[in-house]
Amino acid sequence: MAELGEKLAVSFCKITSNTWMKALRKVQGFEDMYVAIADTEDLAEDDRSRTPETSMKWRG
């Protein structure tokens, strides 16, 4: 376990703020895409027409 901790510490020292900023920008792109899709699609919790009885019906 000590060896793993050592490897992690060395790896974290190699990460720069530039690396974090690139990762953040990439994640923000996916978040923006998700929000755009969520704004145009009906999400399950937004479906007001369903009742507990109809949403649990077997569809076989």
N, C-alpha and C positions, 0 to 999 in steps of 0.2 A: 504494500500500500504506500509506503514511503516513496518508492520509485515512481509510482503514478503521480503522487503529489508533486514530486520534483519536476516531472515532465510537464504537468499542467502549469506550474509556476513559470517554467522556461517558455512555454508556448504563449502564456498571457503577456509576457514581457515583449514578445514579438508583435503584438497587436498595437497599432497606432490609432490615433483619433481619426485619421483618414480612413482606416479600415472600418471603424464604427460608423462613420458618416456614409460610406458606400452601402453598408448593410442597411442602415436606416432608410436611405433613399429607395433601396430595392423593396423593402418591406412596405414603405408608404405607397409605392406603386400598386402593390397587391391590395392594400387596404382601400385605396381609392377605387380600384376596380370592383372590389366587393361591395363597397357602399353604393357605387353606381348601379350595380346589378340589383342590390337590395331595394333601391329606390324605384326600380321599374317592375320588379316581380312581386307577386303576392307571397308573403311568407306565411308559414303555418300559423303563427300566432296572430296574424292579421285576418285570417279567415273567420269572419264573424258569423257566417251562415252555418257553421258546424256546431253541433251540440255534442255533449259527451256521449249521447246515445248513438248518433249517426257516425261519429268519428271512430267508434270501436267496432263497427259492423264488419263481419267477415266478408272479404271480397274473393270468394273462391269460385 
